[in-house]
Amino acid sequence: MESMKPSAVTPSKKLARSFAKVLHLRALIGIASVDGLKNVISDANLKDEGNMDKTTLNWSESFNTDDDEELQERVATEALLAKLFASISTVKASYAQLQYAQSPFDPDGIEAADQLLVSELKNLSELKQCYLKKQFDPSPETAILAAESKELKSVNKTYEITVKKLESQVRLKDSEIMFLREKLEEANRQNKSIEKRLNQSGALSVLDNLHISGLSPSHFITVLRHTVRSIRNFVKLIVDEMRSSDWDIDAAIDAIEQNVVYWTEDHKCFTIESFLCREMFDSFHFPNFSLPNESLPDRNKQQQWFFGRFNELKSMKAKEFLAEKPRSSFAKFCRIKYLRLVHPKMEASFFGNLSQRNLLNAGEFPDTAFFTSFAEMAKRVWLLHCLAFSFEPQASIFQVGKGCRFSDVYMESVNDEMLLYSDQTVESDPQVAFTVVPGFRIGKTVIQCQVYLSPHQTMVKNFTSTKER
């Protein structure tokens, strides 16, 4: 077996052995007879009293000395750790300052941060040597306070640099927002310019060299698309005016169509579009929209006559045509449709007066952006009407009523979400809530009407819960 090496005797072990000896002595005294020891103890008390006091004093002094040494060692260790943490915090602050000085580039700041970083790394190396060589600070309490102060200053510096960095990022984000906002405004201007060009006569330039003998449903579809686009532009204008005039749009929607479940809030604009189409396409199937006091040529000449009207107006702006021919059929059409479409209360709410209405009643035309937009929309509807009567047989118009089942042949849904929802259920086909844009027939060709679909009454609850999810 290996020989056991003698272990170092610590002060606590010395004290334990001394207490063991005392206890052992007391045990021996307890074994001896009381009578035989009384005299011995009484005689020995006087002799050993001085010796016992000296022994007790020596034990107490030894115990206090050991405690002081342990306390001093612990305080010195705490001072060393405090210095270590303070240096680490300073290194962290220096590194943060070094990063901050790199962008934007600050050579003086980089040099100062680098010097402080190197200095603290040297300080850490010195602390390591002190720990290994047991070279502690002679005034640990003062060293702890100084280290804590240094650490707090470094932490504050780190926070200050972080705040500066965040403020710099905020300024950068603000500049990015301004740049993107300018790009958005530029894109909006370009979109408006493109829309304006599309709404002008140049959008129908593909029909410039068209002859009546070459008419086909595709030409009618082209004009119809431009007409629907113009109607939707005017819908946007009306909705903007409603919002700026603090209208209750939901109440206005409900007044047009009741008990309709909308897939999203944005779909409510289809109701306004439906109302516009209803008013603008009313009497579309009659020549000249059944305008009063309008004469027509012989039936065998009507086709060419309507095609001539189409070519006459398609290359001009509505405002220019109305200025040149204020008593034309188109001028009468614009006047009647505006007075029916724009209610006096609506006009007064939008513009604060009825000046546009009064001018129309007096046989003149307003020079406002609102009426110009309306006139361009009316021009598209009028051109579509002229083209419809240029076919032989003439194109006819149709729409479907509320509650009809959806048909892919005659209808096109403006809210495809309803069709997707219907495909995923076992319920029957969805129903038509209202017709948005009417459909047309040209011979055997059917141009689908655009409809807004709503679920059956038994599907409303599930439909609403699906939207909420």
Summary of the structure (lengths in Angstrom):
residues: 469
radius of gyration: 49.1
end to end distance: 79.0
largest distance: 162.6
contacts: 1232
relative contact order: 0.06
helix: 71%
strand: 6%
